[in-house]
Amino acid sequence: MPCRVQEHSRFVVVKVEEFSGSGVPFPHYRPFRAAASSQGNSQRREGQNDEEQERMVANELSRTGRFVAYAKGNKTFLQTASALNLAFLISALGDRLWMFAIGLFLHQLGGITWIAIHQLLDSLAKLVLTPVLGSLLDKTNRNKGMQAVLFVNNVTISLSALIFFFNLSETQRPEVQWVKTLYLLFAILFGSVSRVASEAQKTAFTKDWIVVVIAKTRGARLSTQNAAMTVIDQASSLLTPLIAGVMLDSMTRAWCCIVIIAWNILSWSIEASLLLWIYRRIPDLAHRKRNDSTIKDSCVDASPSPVAAYFAYFRQSAFRAAFGLALLYMTVLGFDNLALSYGASQGMSASTLGLFRSIGSLLGLLGALSYTALERSLGLLWTGLIGLMLQNIFLNLCTISISLPGSPFNATGYFSTLTTTKWVDGVRSTVMGGLNATDPTPALPFSELSPSIIVFFLGITLARFGLWIADPSITQIMQETIPERERYSVFGVQTSICELFSVLKDLMVIAFPETSSFGVLITISCIFVFLGFIFYFSYFIKSTCKRSRCRSGETELRDAKLPEQEHLVNKNLVDNALVAPDV
């Protein structure tokens, strides 16, 4: 009876070809353990069974030894992943610093109305330009595309900060009212362009480059790297308010603009150098997989058009999960300037608002760390479901806050006196009336705050934990299911759809700017977050049923005991037994 021996690590697979009466070979696979050795063919030690040999190997290779062996075997991966994380940290710090600073600049110059206008223009710019930019990046050399968006991001931030410098400087400030308004509009436009470039840059970091870097690394898990980048992003959101607060308290606003310009020039040079080094160390970054073949990245000249990108998005298997995530952007229940303005109108001090924001960022960090543990123990689908459930539970506290003592909610009284003429005149007087500061609501001690506002901020703070479990889960689902040739396009469409809902949210705020109607926005936000959960739950059910059918099919193959089917089953069992364990 002929047989062939195949060695694989500590396993030896013997393929025995038995011949039936008809002369047709019938393959069987029988795995058995062999002695472990450095050369893969050492002789068994006499008098010892397989279990004794395993204990000896485990004793010889301590935890430290295994870590050192892993580090030596994956030196390139560890170096490039660390460099990529460092570049992402620098990028995140710069973007968070600018987002925090521009909000304070606009609040000082134009008030809450100009903040809403800025957010609206940001969302519109990302809605229109992100799919186009994603399609361009899909057919562009990875290094050239990344360096281009890095250049645009830092230059536009510097130009916007320079314009704010002239508006905020005591000596350079223009005296003519329309000139001030024109300056502010250009500053906002440059800021919106920087946000588009920043989104493209973040997409390249977290959804493309890191996937390629770990693709051929034994023992590396995409969920671990996703969690690391999420932790970096959340850590930057935790540290940036502290750094910016010290900077804004210790120097004038004009000098803050100069510091921001200097930071962007310095960070630009560091990031560009790191990314070029990574690109040269990982050859796969220069290639893209297209239709099961690898094409030189610099030679790719075809990419989906913006319209085709949307069709590609809607036909993805993970569409329901991705769209559910996009629905979460239709909310005023985040830690943006709108929610902070609502809190300030209810007498919350800046320190109290900062405390809630820091706690929210900390819970986001804990959520990102919990995501990794939950994904390992429960799987990706269950992790996303748990995260969305927690988010919905905590956000219901915001709905409850509407009916608590101290709530300004009075929808009946507001809408009964609202007219179109009154609303248009109010918006026009706020925007065209110039850059006039308004007196803020006096801050109250924490003990004197109303139960309504405390419960409201408690809800949006605790919800960050569930959000940052669900967000990376859905992101990884998309990473693992979207073909590489469509990755930039599909994620670009995802960003644009998220911004579409953000635009609708900003329009709602502009339409109902009074605090007495803010309860309506809270209710609408909770409804959309629940709809996001429903979309993900439908994807969860669909994927779970599909896996159940696959398992049922495997069971039927085993029960049938046909030669061809038994061959497939045995082969799968052997392949599964030879999978390398996680490090």
PyMOL commands that set and color helices and strands:
alter all, ss='L'
color gray80, all
select helices_A, chain A and resi 50-60+63-73+75-109+111-138+142-168+177-214+222-250+253-281+283-286+297-299+306-314+319-327+337-345+350-378+380-401+411-417+420-432+446-448+451-481+484-511+515-560+563-577
alter helices_A, ss='H'
color red, helices_A
select strands_A, chain A and resi 3-8+11-19+25-33+287-290+293-296
alter strands_A, ss='S'
color yellow, strands_A
deselect
rebuild
show_as cartoon
